[in-house]
Amino acid sequence: MNAYNFEFQIKTKIKFGRNKITEIPAILRKENRKKLMIVVDQGIKQAGILAKVTDALADQVDYCIFDQVEPDPTLAIVSAGVQYAVEEEADAILAVGGGSPIDSAKAIRSALESEKMDTEAELTSRQCLLITVPTTSGSGSEVTKTIVITDSHNKHKFAATSDELAPEISIVDPELTRTLPASLTAIGGMDALSHCVEAYTSKDAVLPFEMIATKGIQMVNDNLRPAVGNPDNMDARTGMSLASLFGGIAFSNCGLGLVHAIAHPLGGKYKIPHGLVNSMILAEVMNFNLISNPAKFANIARLMGVDTSQMTEMEAAHRSIEEVRNLVSDISIHSTLSDFGIENLEEIAELALEEKVMLKSNPRPVRKEDIVQILENLL
Ligand SMILES: [Fe+2]
């Protein structure tokens, strides 16, 4: 693919802005929906965020709550959600949370639709409406057509992509991220940065999404430090909500790369939070990919505030890696892979090589020994 030869369509209607969740009852009325199933996890409930959403529904909406979502959702959780939706006759699903509740809700809606194909009446019934409400800034899952589900038997995460998985509506209300703890703000922000960097440097990058991804890189650089350092800085929080959204839109259309190919087996096997894995490996993978497109990596340095006017292109490109390392250090992420007892690098490398969709868009061809070397450099 080349950057000036493309087609694209974004299925999801995005409503972005503070206090946008108050519009949910009107949306459901307009869509003529009778029963809403809210999909959340316990963390969202305990943080009081679910209450903010149900307050916004007031007594205008008939709703039920499926709260069994866990981090790294499994097929069993999806199956329980489908059963509950059928029992409750839900015709709309509202996913409230980070990547786990949103991915679960996408999978539940998708499975629900295939179950409905049994009778003629069901075939003609309308699709269950899916609305996403992100409460973290990072996964971008609110707008993507991708889900990541854990196969608990094989301790492996797998990603599925399909147009049907994309939500119809996403309500991105930065107010909901106000109480997000600093550590989750930090690793979510690094996930968003990874999406933007991988989409921008992807072999399948096309111009409209390069523009979105580069703006996302700039927004992470401008806003992640103040969002971590001062939780009430709503301008920074708003910037990070936008960066997450931009990352999701960009990688949905340009693909990801080696960071995520390595992150999935590491996350699946060692239960390391996704954003934390990315924080640990992003700079090292950029270092490996750098020679595939020095001009783009030099531009990343500029987007991260470096004056490259007196540098060669390669000097500037190397500075992008330094800037990512500085950012990770500034937001107090000091973990390394050694902290998690990572062993058997060969096995991780083999599993990463199975992530063929991601490796196809990685800017540099990858061999098993390259992945082992990257991991060794991180121990
Ligand atoms: Fe990610």
Residues whose N, C-alpha, C, O or C-beta is under 5 A from the ligand:
A	BS01	LIG	D191
